[in-house]
Amino acid sequence: MKPKSGIDQSVLSPHSPHVRLLQRRLFLKQAMSVGGLSLLSGCGFTDAESVQRALSAMSRWNDEVQAALFRLNRLAPTYPESAITQPFPFNAFYSESEAPVVDARMYHLELSGLIRDKKPWTLAELYALPQSSQITRHICVEGWSAIGKWGGVTFKTFLERVGADLTAKYVGFKCADDYYGSIDMPTALHPQTLLTFTFAGETLPTKYGFPMKLRMPTKLGYKNPKHIMAIYVTDAYPGGYWEDQGYSWFGGL
């Protein structure tokens, strides 16, 4: 049953594996908060540098816990086309009119880092890769969610095709706007992580990330980069646009 808010009640059931996972993480977060208070009690609250170090340590610990709970065989829920949110909302750190316009004719996806074949890819070459689609829920850290249909190539397939080092720690992204980001390799290899070129069966609109968006239903919305211009693989921690401002790096569900 779906209420007027559009929230799938099965997801909110106390018996739902997603709710149980969130409850477990909340317990761990509360436990860490107690530890965090003991850490902070060792420094004055006016000592901003010490407080920031303590909070950063707690954030890193939280990332490690989320990474430990992540499983490649744990799939996010999928939905029928009737559940798609109409209209799907635009969301960014700028207005819709400011979304970057990328010239498809001039576009080349740049590759670097721990990748064997660093040849740039045109859109035509990317569109020729095996395609699949999924209808999944985008969950924003601001407290709203929406269901959309995304199509593209599984990111694992693309990484294998270019000879990426799949034992590396991170995959990073540079985008046509000011956004940059990175994810852990296990998330990159998750079967639902798609390098998407379409939305609702049509070429990805500018407002949703043309020429491509990495769609990860196992991550919060701010971790899903749009307008991707370059991809690199590395063992050095790359950070991210929001993470460098204090957001959780792992950002998983």
C-alpha positions in Angstrom: 0.0 0.0 0.0 1.3 3.4 -0.9 0.1 6.5 1.0 -0.3 10.0 -0.5 3.3 10.8 0.4 4.4 8.2 -2.1 6.4 6.2 0.4 6.3 2.4 0.0 5.1 1.1 3.4 6.9 -2.2 2.8 10.2 -0.3 3.0 9.1 1.2 6.4 8.0 -2.1 8.0 9.9 -3.0 11.2 10.5 -6.4 9.6 12.1 -4.8 6.4 15.8 -5.7 6.1 16.4 -2.0 5.2 14.8 -0.8 8.5 16.7 -3.4 10.5 19.9 -2.3 8.9 19.1 1.4 9.7 18.3 0.4 13.3 21.6 -1.4 13.6 23.5 1.6 12.3 21.5 3.9 14.6 22.6 1.8 17.5 26.2 1.9 16.4 26.0 5.6 15.9 24.5 6.1 19.4 27.3 3.9 20.9 29.8 6.0 19.0 28.2 9.2 20.3 29.0 8.1 23.9 32.5 7.4 22.9 32.6 10.7 21.1 31.6 12.6 24.2 34.4 10.9 26.1 36.8 12.0 23.4 35.5 15.5 23.4 35.7 15.7 27.2 39.4 15.6 26.8 39.5 19.0 25.1 37.8 22.3 25.6 34.8 23.0 23.4 36.5 26.3 22.5 39.4 24.3 21.0 38.0 24.1 17.5 40.9 22.2 16.0 40.7 19.5 18.6 36.9 19.2 18.3 37.3 18.9 14.5 39.9 16.2 14.8 37.6 14.2 17.1 34.6 14.7 14.8 36.6 13.7 11.8 37.8 10.5 13.6 34.2 9.7 14.4 33.1 10.2 10.8 35.9 7.9 9.5 34.8 5.3 12.0 31.3 5.6 10.7 32.5 5.2 7.2 34.4 2.0 8.1 31.3 0.6 9.9 29.1 1.2 6.8 31.7 -0.3 4.5 31.9 -3.4 6.7 28.1 -3.8 6.5 28.0 -3.4 2.7 27.4 -6.6 0.7 27.5 -7.0 -3.1 24.6 -9.4 -3.0 22.3 -7.0 -1.0 20.1 -5.3 -3.6 18.2 -2.1 -3.2 14.4 -2.4 -3.8 13.1 -2.1 -7.4 9.7 -0.8 -8.4 7.1 -1.1 -11.3 6.8 1.8 -13.8 3.5 2.8 -12.1 5.5 3.8 -9.1 7.8 6.3 -10.9 7.6 9.8 -9.4 6.1 12.4 -11.8 7.7 14.8 -12.2 11.0 13.5 -11.0 12.6 16.4 -9.0 15.6 18.4 -10.0 18.2 18.8 -7.2 21.7 20.3 -7.2 23.7 23.0 -5.4 22.6 25.4 -8.2 19.4 26.2 -10.0 18.1 24.2 -12.9 18.9 27.0 -15.3 22.5 26.8 -14.2 22.9 23.1 -15.0 26.0 22.7 -17.3 25.4 22.2 -21.0 27.8 19.6 -22.5 28.3 19.5 -26.3 27.6 15.8 -27.3 29.6 16.2 -30.5 32.8 17.3 -28.7 32.4 15.0 -25.6 35.1 12.5 -24.7 35.1 10.7 -21.3 38.7 10.9 -20.0 40.2 8.0 -18.1 43.3 8.0 -15.8 44.9 6.3 -12.8 45.0 2.6 -12.3 43.4 1.8 -15.7 45.1 -0.2 -18.5 43.3 1.3 -21.5 43.1 5.1 -21.0 41.7 5.8 -24.4 39.0 8.5 -24.2 35.4 7.4 -25.0 32.9 9.1 -27.2 29.2 9.0 -26.5 28.6 6.8 -29.5 31.1 4.3 -28.1 29.5 4.4 -24.7 26.0 4.0 -26.1 27.2 0.8 -28.0 28.0 -1.0 -24.7 25.5 -3.5 -23.3 22.5 -1.7 -21.8 20.1 -2.4 -19.0 17.7 -0.4 -16.9 16.4 -0.3 -13.4 13.6 1.5 -11.5 14.9 2.5 -8.1 14.5 5.1 -5.4 16.7 8.1 -5.1 17.1 9.1 -1.4 18.2 12.6 -0.7 20.0 13.5 2.5 17.6 16.5 2.8 14.8 14.0 3.7 12.9 13.4 0.5 13.0 10.6 -2.0 11.7 9.9 -5.6 11.5 6.8 -7.8 13.0 7.0 -11.4 13.9 4.8 -14.3 17.6 4.8 -15.3 19.3 3.1 -18.2 22.9 2.4 -19.0 25.8 0.0 -18.7 26.7 -1.7 -15.4 29.7 0.1 -14.1 31.4 -3.2 -13.4 31.2 -4.0 -17.1 32.7 -0.7 -18.1 35.5 -1.0 -15.5 36.4 -4.4 -16.8 36.2 -3.3 -20.4 38.9 -0.5 -19.8 41.1 -2.8 -17.6 40.6 -1.0 -14.4 42.4 -2.4 -11.3 39.5 -3.9 -9.5 41.6 -4.4 -6.4 42.1 -0.7 -6.0 40.4 1.2 -3.2 38.6 4.0 -4.9 37.0 5.2 -8.1 36.8 9.0 -8.6 34.8 11.3 -10.8 35.2 14.8 -12.2 32.2 16.6 -13.5 31.2 19.5 -15.8 30.0 21.5 -12.9 32.1 22.1 -9.7 31.2 18.6 -8.4 33.8 15.9 -7.9 33.5 12.7 -5.9 34.6 9.2 -5.2 33.3 5.8 -4.2 34.7 2.6 -2.8 35.5 -0.2 -5.3 32.9 -2.6 -3.8 30.2 -0.1 -4.5 31.6 0.4 -8.1 31.2 -3.3 -8.6 27.7 -3.7 -7.2 25.3 -5.1 -9.8 22.9 -2.2 -9.4 25.6 0.5 -9.9 24.9 1.9 -13.5 26.8 4.4 -15.7 23.5 5.8 -17.0 22.8 7.5 -20.3 19.0 7.5 -20.3 16.2 8.6 -17.9 12.6 7.2 -18.4 13.7 5.6 -21.7 15.0 8.9 -23.2 18.5 10.4 -23.6 19.5 11.7 -20.2 18.2 15.3 -19.9 20.6 18.1 -19.0 18.9 18.6 -15.6 19.4 15.0 -14.7 23.1 14.8 -15.6 23.7 14.6 -19.4 25.9 13.2 -20.8 26.0 10.6 -18.0 25.3 10.1 -14.4 26.5 7.3 -12.1 23.4 5.8 -10.5 23.8 4.0 -7.2 20.6 3.0 -5.4 22.8 1.8 -2.5 24.0 5.4 -1.9 22.4 8.6 -0.8 21.8 11.1 -3.6 24.8 13.4 -3.0 27.1 10.4 -3.8 25.6 10.0 -7.4 27.7 12.2 -9.7 26.1 13.9 -12.7 27.6 15.4 -15.9 30.6 13.1 -15.6 33.6 14.2 -17.7 36.4 12.0 -16.2 36.8 8.8 -14.3 39.9 7.6 -12.5 40.9 4.7 -10.3 43.3 5.1 -7.3 44.5 3.8 -4.0 44.8 7.4 -2.6 41.8 8.8 -0.8 40.2 11.3 -3.3 37.6 13.0 -1.1 34.6 14.7 -2.6 32.7 17.9 -3.0 30.3 17.4 -0.1 32.6 15.1 1.9 35.3 17.8 2.0 32.6 20.0 3.6 31.9 17.5 6.4 29.4 15.0 4.9 30.0 11.3 5.4 32.2 9.9 2.7 30.7 6.4 2.4 27.1 7.8 2.2 25.5 4.3 2.0 22.0 3.1 2.9 
